[in-house]
Amino acid sequence: MKLKKGFVLRTVCGERIIVGEGLDAINFGRLLCLNETAAWLWEKAASLGDFTIGQLADTLCEEYDVTAEQAKQDVEAMVGE
C-alpha cells in the first residue's frame, strides 16, 4: 500500500497534522492531528513508498518498546484513519 497522494505531514503551531496540498484541498474540518508516534509512522511510510502493515509494525517494534501484536493493532488503526 501507499500513502494517499495529495496529503502531507506538516508542523503547524507545534502540532503535527496531515493536510491536503493545494488550494482545492483546504477544508479545516478535515485536518488530522497526529501524536509523536503516529507522525513518526507517517514519515516511515512516506520513506518506504510501498509498504505493508507488517513492515510498519516491525519498524515500530524496533523503535519503541511495544509488542508485535500491539504494534500491528496501532499500525492498522493509523492506516484506517
N, C-alpha and C positions, 0 to 999 in steps of 0.2 A: 504494500500500500504506500501511498504518498500523501504528504500534506496537501490540503486543498489549495489550488492556485488562487492567488489574489488576496491571501491572508498572510499577515506578517506579525511577528512579535516585536513590540515596541515598549520602551520605558517612558511612561508619562507621569510626571509628578511623583516619581519614586515607585510607581506601581508597574508591574509587568502585565501588559494587556495584548490580546490578539485583536487586530483591526483589519478591516478590508482596505486595500490600496486603491487610490484614485478617488476622485470626487463623487463618482457614481456609487461608491461603496459606503459613503458616510451614513451611518444610522446609529446614533449614540445609544439607542436602546438595545443594541446587539453587540456591545463590547463584552469581551470575556476576560475577566481579571484572573491572572494565574498566581499561584503561590510559587515560592522559590523552586520547589521540586518539579512542578508542572512546567515552569518556564525552562528549566534545565532539560526536561524530557523533550520539549518542543524543539529546542536547539539541537539536541542529539538527532531527532527525527529529520530535521532540516539538513543536517550534515550528512546523514546516510542517504538521503534521496528516497530510494526504495527501502522499505523496512517492514519487518513483521512485529507483531506484538511480542513474540518470543525474544527477538533481538533487543527491543527496548527494555523488556523486563530483565534480561541478562545484564544489560548496561546499568540499569537501576540498582541491581544487586551488587555490582562491582563498586558503585559509587557510594551507596548508602547501606546502612545496617538494616536490611529488610529481607524477609524470607522470599523464596522464589514464588510461592503462591500469592503472597500479598503484593509483590511487585507486579505479577501478571494481572491481578484484580485492579490495581491502581492504573496500569497502562491501559487496560480495557476501558476503564471509566474515562480516562482522558481522551482516548480515541473516540469514544462515544459522544463526547461533548462536541 
